[in-house]
Amino acid sequence: MPCAERRPCRLFRDPLFLTGCAAYAVNRCFIKPHAAPGFMMFHFNDLWLIPCVLPPVLWLHARLGLRADWAPPRPAEVAGHLVFWSLLFEWIIPRLTHTTGDPADVAAYAVGAMIAGLWWNLQRPAPATR
């Protein structure tokens, strides 16, 4: 969704964000408890990490003055958050809790990030020309 530079982007009304949050909740509450081990149990929700987490985080960054505008997420922001969350969930936390990080989770985060990045940047308004 294109956003005016001086007004908040409707990040929380973005169809990808809303779809991701709904899909996560439905899977978590209704499908995963009854699913056999496999994609729906282990990786489906991981696809929605970036589409569901990045809009609220960028909204917070903008409110705190850490982001200059209310534009949709930029490719560098998507990539930076993919790296951050992957390191946190699959390397740092497993070392602190003695659990195991899963490279397949990182692959799912990356697929979700690529889809989200394409979605948000196809909606970005073209630069003004003279």
Rosetta constraint file for C-alpha pairs under 8 A:
AtomPair CA 1 CA 9 HARMONIC 7.62 0.50
AtomPair CA 1 CA 10 HARMONIC 7.26 0.50
AtomPair CA 1 CA 11 HARMONIC 7.97 0.50
AtomPair CA 1 CA 14 HARMONIC 6.66 0.50
AtomPair CA 1 CA 72 HARMONIC 7.04 0.50
AtomPair CA 1 CA 120 HARMONIC 7.29 0.50
AtomPair CA 1 CA 123 HARMONIC 5.62 0.50
AtomPair CA 1 CA 124 HARMONIC 7.03 0.50
AtomPair CA 2 CA 9 HARMONIC 7.41 0.50
AtomPair CA 2 CA 71 HARMONIC 6.99 0.50
AtomPair CA 2 CA 72 HARMONIC 6.92 0.50
AtomPair CA 2 CA 123 HARMONIC 6.22 0.50
AtomPair CA 2 CA 124 HARMONIC 5.62 0.50
AtomPair CA 2 CA 125 HARMONIC 6.08 0.50
AtomPair CA 3 CA 7 HARMONIC 7.10 0.50
AtomPair CA 3 CA 8 HARMONIC 7.06 0.50
AtomPair CA 3 CA 9 HARMONIC 4.83 0.50
AtomPair CA 3 CA 10 HARMONIC 7.32 0.50
AtomPair CA 3 CA 70 HARMONIC 6.30 0.50
AtomPair CA 3 CA 71 HARMONIC 5.44 0.50
AtomPair CA 3 CA 72 HARMONIC 7.04 0.50
AtomPair CA 4 CA 8 HARMONIC 7.37 0.50
AtomPair CA 4 CA 9 HARMONIC 7.05 0.50
AtomPair CA 4 CA 70 HARMONIC 7.08 0.50
AtomPair CA 4 CA 71 HARMONIC 7.29 0.50
AtomPair CA 5 CA 69 HARMONIC 5.54 0.50
AtomPair CA 5 CA 70 HARMONIC 5.78 0.50
AtomPair CA 5 CA 71 HARMONIC 6.56 0.50
AtomPair CA 6 CA 69 HARMONIC 6.65 0.50
AtomPair CA 6 CA 70 HARMONIC 6.91 0.50
AtomPair CA 7 CA 70 HARMONIC 6.60 0.50
AtomPair CA 8 CA 70 HARMONIC 5.33 0.50
AtomPair CA 9 CA 70 HARMONIC 5.18 0.50
AtomPair CA 9 CA 71 HARMONIC 6.42 0.50
AtomPair CA 9 CA 72 HARMONIC 7.21 0.50
AtomPair CA 10 CA 14 HARMONIC 6.49 0.50
AtomPair CA 11 CA 17 HARMONIC 7.66 0.50
AtomPair CA 11 CA 55 HARMONIC 5.62 0.50
AtomPair CA 11 CA 56 HARMONIC 7.37 0.50
AtomPair CA 11 CA 59 HARMONIC 7.41 0.50
AtomPair CA 11 CA 72 HARMONIC 7.65 0.50
AtomPair CA 12 CA 17 HARMONIC 6.75 0.50
AtomPair CA 12 CA 18 HARMONIC 7.22 0.50
AtomPair CA 12 CA 55 HARMONIC 7.05 0.50
AtomPair CA 12 CA 56 HARMONIC 7.47 0.50
AtomPair CA 13 CA 17 HARMONIC 7.23 0.50
AtomPair CA 13 CA 18 HARMONIC 6.65 0.50
AtomPair CA 14 CA 18 HARMONIC 6.24 0.50
AtomPair CA 15 CA 19 HARMONIC 5.88 0.50
AtomPair CA 16 CA 20 HARMONIC 5.93 0.50
AtomPair CA 16 CA 51 HARMONIC 6.55 0.50
AtomPair CA 16 CA 116 HARMONIC 7.36 0.50
AtomPair CA 16 CA 119 HARMONIC 7.78 0.50
AtomPair CA 17 CA 21 HARMONIC 6.16 0.50
AtomPair CA 17 CA 51 HARMONIC 5.47 0.50
AtomPair CA 17 CA 52 HARMONIC 5.22 0.50
AtomPair CA 17 CA 55 HARMONIC 7.45 0.50
AtomPair CA 18 CA 22 HARMONIC 6.14 0.50
AtomPair CA 18 CA 52 HARMONIC 7.83 0.50
AtomPair CA 19 CA 23 HARMONIC 5.95 0.50
AtomPair CA 20 CA 24 HARMONIC 5.95 0.50
AtomPair CA 20 CA 48 HARMONIC 5.48 0.50
AtomPair CA 20 CA 51 HARMONIC 6.45 0.50
AtomPair CA 20 CA 52 HARMONIC 5.94 0.50
AtomPair CA 21 CA 25 HARMONIC 6.18 0.50
AtomPair CA 21 CA 48 HARMONIC 7.53 0.50
AtomPair CA 21 CA 52 HARMONIC 6.03 0.50
AtomPair CA 22 CA 26 HARMONIC 6.09 0.50
AtomPair CA 23 CA 27 HARMONIC 6.01 0.50
AtomPair CA 23 CA 45 HARMONIC 7.86 0.50
AtomPair CA 24 CA 28 HARMONIC 5.93 0.50
AtomPair CA 24 CA 44 HARMONIC 7.94 0.50
AtomPair CA 24 CA 45 HARMONIC 5.46 0.50
AtomPair CA 24 CA 48 HARMONIC 6.94 0.50
AtomPair CA 25 CA 29 HARMONIC 5.93 0.50
AtomPair CA 26 CA 30 HARMONIC 5.48 0.50
AtomPair CA 26 CA 31 HARMONIC 6.66 0.50
AtomPair CA 27 CA 31 HARMONIC 4.62 0.50
AtomPair CA 27 CA 32 HARMONIC 5.44 0.50
AtomPair CA 27 CA 40 HARMONIC 7.42 0.50
AtomPair CA 27 CA 44 HARMONIC 7.91 0.50
AtomPair CA 27 CA 45 HARMONIC 7.32 0.50
AtomPair CA 28 CA 32 HARMONIC 5.42 0.50
AtomPair CA 28 CA 33 HARMONIC 7.30 0.50
AtomPair CA 28 CA 45 HARMONIC 7.72 0.50
AtomPair CA 29 CA 33 HARMONIC 6.91 0.50
AtomPair CA 30 CA 34 HARMONIC 7.28 0.50
AtomPair CA 31 CA 35 HARMONIC 5.88 0.50
AtomPair CA 31 CA 40 HARMONIC 7.56 0.50
AtomPair CA 32 CA 40 HARMONIC 6.36 0.50
AtomPair CA 32 CA 41 HARMONIC 5.13 0.50
AtomPair CA 33 CA 41 HARMONIC 8.00 0.50
AtomPair CA 35 CA 40 HARMONIC 6.77 0.50
AtomPair CA 35 CA 41 HARMONIC 6.14 0.50
AtomPair CA 36 CA 41 HARMONIC 7.03 0.50
AtomPair CA 37 CA 41 HARMONIC 5.70 0.50
AtomPair CA 37 CA 42 HARMONIC 7.20 0.50
AtomPair CA 38 CA 42 HARMONIC 5.99 0.50
AtomPair CA 38 CA 43 HARMONIC 7.77 0.50
AtomPair CA 39 CA 43 HARMONIC 5.09 0.50
AtomPair CA 39 CA 44 HARMONIC 5.87 0.50
AtomPair CA 40 CA 44 HARMONIC 4.93 0.50
AtomPair CA 40 CA 45 HARMONIC 7.60 0.50
AtomPair CA 42 CA 46 HARMONIC 7.86 0.50
AtomPair CA 43 CA 47 HARMONIC 6.77 0.50
AtomPair CA 43 CA 104 HARMONIC 7.55 0.50
AtomPair CA 43 CA 105 HARMONIC 6.17 0.50
AtomPair CA 43 CA 108 HARMONIC 6.34 0.50
AtomPair CA 44 CA 48 HARMONIC 7.52 0.50
AtomPair CA 44 CA 108 HARMONIC 7.63 0.50
AtomPair CA 45 CA 49 HARMONIC 7.12 0.50
AtomPair CA 46 CA 105 HARMONIC 6.21 0.50
AtomPair CA 46 CA 108 HARMONIC 5.55 0.50
AtomPair CA 46 CA 109 HARMONIC 5.55 0.50
AtomPair CA 46 CA 112 HARMONIC 7.74 0.50
AtomPair CA 47 CA 108 HARMONIC 4.89 0.50
AtomPair CA 47 CA 109 HARMONIC 5.14 0.50
AtomPair CA 47 CA 110 HARMONIC 7.62 0.50
AtomPair CA 47 CA 111 HARMONIC 6.44 0.50
AtomPair CA 47 CA 112 HARMONIC 4.48 0.50
AtomPair CA 47 CA 113 HARMONIC 7.75 0.50
AtomPair CA 48 CA 52 HARMONIC 5.77 0.50
AtomPair CA 48 CA 109 HARMONIC 7.23 0.50
AtomPair CA 48 CA 112 HARMONIC 5.83 0.50
AtomPair CA 49 CA 53 HARMONIC 5.77 0.50
AtomPair CA 49 CA 54 HARMONIC 7.92 0.50
AtomPair CA 49 CA 109 HARMONIC 6.15 0.50
AtomPair CA 49 CA 112 HARMONIC 7.05 0.50
AtomPair CA 49 CA 113 HARMONIC 7.91 0.50
AtomPair CA 50 CA 54 HARMONIC 5.34 0.50
AtomPair CA 50 CA 78 HARMONIC 7.33 0.50
AtomPair CA 50 CA 81 HARMONIC 7.43 0.50
AtomPair CA 50 CA 82 HARMONIC 6.88 0.50
AtomPair CA 50 CA 109 HARMONIC 6.79 0.50
AtomPair CA 50 CA 112 HARMONIC 6.31 0.50
AtomPair CA 50 CA 113 HARMONIC 5.43 0.50
AtomPair CA 50 CA 116 HARMONIC 7.19 0.50
AtomPair CA 51 CA 55 HARMONIC 7.16 0.50
AtomPair CA 51 CA 112 HARMONIC 6.76 0.50
AtomPair CA 51 CA 113 HARMONIC 6.82 0.50
AtomPair CA 51 CA 116 HARMONIC 5.65 0.50
AtomPair CA 52 CA 56 HARMONIC 7.71 0.50
AtomPair CA 53 CA 57 HARMONIC 6.32 0.50
AtomPair CA 54 CA 58 HARMONIC 5.99 0.50
AtomPair CA 54 CA 73 HARMONIC 7.78 0.50
AtomPair CA 54 CA 78 HARMONIC 7.50 0.50
AtomPair CA 54 CA 81 HARMONIC 7.38 0.50
AtomPair CA 55 CA 59 HARMONIC 6.06 0.50
AtomPair CA 55 CA 73 HARMONIC 7.48 0.50
AtomPair CA 56 CA 60 HARMONIC 6.16 0.50
AtomPair CA 57 CA 61 HARMONIC 6.18 0.50
AtomPair CA 58 CA 62 HARMONIC 6.11 0.50
AtomPair CA 58 CA 67 HARMONIC 7.43 0.50
AtomPair CA 58 CA 73 HARMONIC 7.53 0.50
AtomPair CA 59 CA 63 HARMONIC 6.20 0.50
AtomPair CA 59 CA 70 HARMONIC 7.62 0.50
AtomPair CA 60 CA 64 HARMONIC 6.12 0.50
AtomPair CA 61 CA 65 HARMONIC 6.20 0.50
AtomPair CA 61 CA 66 HARMONIC 4.85 0.50
AtomPair CA 61 CA 67 HARMONIC 5.47 0.50
AtomPair CA 62 CA 66 HARMONIC 5.60 0.50
AtomPair CA 62 CA 67 HARMONIC 4.54 0.50
AtomPair CA 62 CA 68 HARMONIC 6.63 0.50
AtomPair CA 62 CA 69 HARMONIC 6.68 0.50
AtomPair CA 62 CA 70 HARMONIC 6.82 0.50
AtomPair CA 63 CA 67 HARMONIC 7.96 0.50
AtomPair CA 71 CA 124 HARMONIC 7.87 0.50
AtomPair CA 72 CA 120 HARMONIC 6.00 0.50
AtomPair CA 72 CA 121 HARMONIC 7.38 0.50
AtomPair CA 72 CA 124 HARMONIC 6.77 0.50
AtomPair CA 73 CA 77 HARMONIC 6.10 0.50
AtomPair CA 73 CA 78 HARMONIC 6.55 0.50
AtomPair CA 73 CA 117 HARMONIC 7.47 0.50
AtomPair CA 73 CA 120 HARMONIC 6.47 0.50
AtomPair CA 73 CA 121 HARMONIC 7.66 0.50
AtomPair CA 74 CA 78 HARMONIC 6.34 0.50
AtomPair CA 74 CA 117 HARMONIC 7.41 0.50
AtomPair CA 74 CA 120 HARMONIC 7.76 0.50
AtomPair CA 74 CA 121 HARMONIC 7.07 0.50
AtomPair CA 75 CA 79 HARMONIC 6.13 0.50
AtomPair CA 75 CA 117 HARMONIC 6.06 0.50
AtomPair CA 75 CA 121 HARMONIC 7.65 0.50
AtomPair CA 76 CA 80 HARMONIC 5.87 0.50
AtomPair CA 77 CA 81 HARMONIC 6.06 0.50
AtomPair CA 78 CA 82 HARMONIC 6.14 0.50
AtomPair CA 78 CA 113 HARMONIC 6.41 0.50
AtomPair CA 78 CA 117 HARMONIC 6.36 0.50
AtomPair CA 79 CA 83 HARMONIC 6.31 0.50
AtomPair CA 79 CA 113 HARMONIC 7.45 0.50
AtomPair CA 80 CA 84 HARMONIC 6.15 0.50
AtomPair CA 81 CA 85 HARMONIC 5.92 0.50
AtomPair CA 82 CA 86 HARMONIC 5.93 0.50
AtomPair CA 82 CA 109 HARMONIC 6.83 0.50
AtomPair CA 82 CA 110 HARMONIC 6.71 0.50
AtomPair CA 82 CA 113 HARMONIC 6.77 0.50
AtomPair CA 83 CA 87 HARMONIC 6.09 0.50
AtomPair CA 84 CA 88 HARMONIC 6.13 0.50
AtomPair CA 85 CA 89 HARMONIC 5.89 0.50
AtomPair CA 86 CA 90 HARMONIC 5.57 0.50
AtomPair CA 86 CA 91 HARMONIC 7.37 0.50
AtomPair CA 86 CA 106 HARMONIC 5.82 0.50
AtomPair CA 86 CA 109 HARMONIC 7.45 0.50
AtomPair CA 87 CA 91 HARMONIC 5.01 0.50
AtomPair CA 87 CA 92 HARMONIC 6.14 0.50
AtomPair CA 88 CA 92 HARMONIC 4.93 0.50
AtomPair CA 88 CA 93 HARMONIC 5.92 0.50
AtomPair CA 89 CA 93 HARMONIC 5.53 0.50
AtomPair CA 89 CA 94 HARMONIC 7.10 0.50
AtomPair CA 89 CA 101 HARMONIC 7.28 0.50
AtomPair CA 90 CA 94 HARMONIC 6.17 0.50
AtomPair CA 90 CA 100 HARMONIC 7.44 0.50
AtomPair CA 90 CA 101 HARMONIC 4.16 0.50
AtomPair CA 90 CA 102 HARMONIC 6.14 0.50
AtomPair CA 90 CA 103 HARMONIC 7.48 0.50
AtomPair CA 90 CA 105 HARMONIC 7.76 0.50
AtomPair CA 90 CA 106 HARMONIC 7.44 0.50
AtomPair CA 91 CA 95 HARMONIC 6.37 0.50
AtomPair CA 91 CA 101 HARMONIC 5.94 0.50
AtomPair CA 92 CA 96 HARMONIC 6.43 0.50
AtomPair CA 93 CA 97 HARMONIC 6.00 0.50
AtomPair CA 93 CA 99 HARMONIC 7.80 0.50
AtomPair CA 94 CA 98 HARMONIC 5.32 0.50
AtomPair CA 94 CA 99 HARMONIC 4.53 0.50
AtomPair CA 94 CA 100 HARMONIC 5.38 0.50
AtomPair CA 94 CA 101 HARMONIC 5.75 0.50
AtomPair CA 95 CA 99 HARMONIC 6.84 0.50
AtomPair CA 95 CA 100 HARMONIC 7.87 0.50
AtomPair CA 102 CA 106 HARMONIC 6.98 0.50
AtomPair CA 103 CA 107 HARMONIC 6.38 0.50
AtomPair CA 104 CA 108 HARMONIC 6.27 0.50
AtomPair CA 105 CA 109 HARMONIC 6.19 0.50
AtomPair CA 106 CA 110 HARMONIC 6.10 0.50
AtomPair CA 107 CA 111 HARMONIC 6.25 0.50
AtomPair CA 108 CA 112 HARMONIC 6.25 0.50
AtomPair CA 109 CA 113 HARMONIC 6.05 0.50
AtomPair CA 110 CA 114 HARMONIC 6.08 0.50
AtomPair CA 111 CA 115 HARMONIC 6.27 0.50
AtomPair CA 112 CA 116 HARMONIC 6.03 0.50
AtomPair CA 113 CA 117 HARMONIC 5.85 0.50
AtomPair CA 114 CA 118 HARMONIC 6.15 0.50
AtomPair CA 115 CA 119 HARMONIC 6.11 0.50
AtomPair CA 116 CA 120 HARMONIC 6.03 0.50
AtomPair CA 117 CA 121 HARMONIC 5.97 0.50
AtomPair CA 118 CA 122 HARMONIC 5.89 0.50
AtomPair CA 119 CA 123 HARMONIC 6.57 0.50
AtomPair CA 120 CA 124 HARMONIC 6.46 0.50
